[in-house]
Amino acid sequence: MRLKILADESVDFRIVTNLMNEGFEVISVLKEYQGIQDREVLELAHRFEALLLTEDKDFGEWVFAHKFRQTSVIFLRYYASEIEHIRRSVIKVLREHNVSLYGKFVVVTVKKIRIREIL
């Protein structure tokens, strides 16, 4: 299975472009589905069998509080000044863990990467 990524509108486009340049299959909500609601984003990720890449913390609520567990999420938390570090961290986590990220909620910060099973 090849890793697919659905990049939410909230993701800095420099990160999306970097992923594409590194050879990852990325579907951009901003370019192809702009303005859709969070639930629709989750449903798209599920339909495409893609990891949802986001900077929107609401997706954590969808997964854990509302029990929308069909979608795997990579949540990025950083300050604008940390963009270069986060770009490298995202590439690292995707390369090291690849398809094993399916079924997980991943939080990527400058200091750490936390991977949690979605039950």
SULMO-V986610 format. One record per residue. N is the residue number from 1. RES is the residue in one small letter. NEAR is the number of other C-alpha atoms within 8 Angstrom. Layout:
BEGIN
N/RES/NEAR
N/RES/NEAR
END
This chain:
BEGIN
1/m/3
2/r/4
3/l/10
4/k/12
5/i/13
6/l/13
7/a/15
8/d/13
9/e/10
10/s/8
11/v/11
12/d/7
13/f/6
14/r/6
15/i/9
16/v/12
17/t/8
18/n/9
19/l/12
20/m/10
21/n/7
22/e/6
23/g/6
24/f/10
25/e/9
26/v/11
27/i/9
28/s/12
29/v/12
30/l/10
31/k/6
32/e/7
33/y/8
34/q/8
35/g/5
36/i/7
37/q/6
38/d/7
39/r/6
40/e/8
41/v/11
42/l/10
43/e/9
44/l/8
45/a/14
46/h/10
47/r/7
48/f/7
49/e/8
50/a/13
51/l/15
52/l/14
53/l/13
54/t/15
55/e/10
56/d/7
57/k/8
58/d/6
59/f/10
60/g/9
61/e/9
62/w/10
63/v/12
64/f/9
65/a/7
66/h/7
67/k/7
68/f/8
69/r/10
70/q/6
71/t/16
72/s/14
73/v/12
74/i/12
75/f/13
76/l/11
77/r/9
78/y/9
79/y/6
80/a/5
81/s/5
82/e/9
83/i/9
84/e/7
85/h/8
86/i/13
87/r/10
88/r/8
89/s/10
90/v/9
91/i/9
92/k/8
93/v/10
94/l/9
95/r/7
96/e/6
97/h/8
98/n/9
99/v/8
100/s/6
101/l/12
102/y/8
103/g/12
104/k/11
105/f/14
106/v/12
107/v/11
108/v/14
109/t/10
110/v/10
111/k/4
112/k/6
113/i/9
114/r/7
115/i/8
116/r/7
117/e/7
118/i/9
119/l/4
END
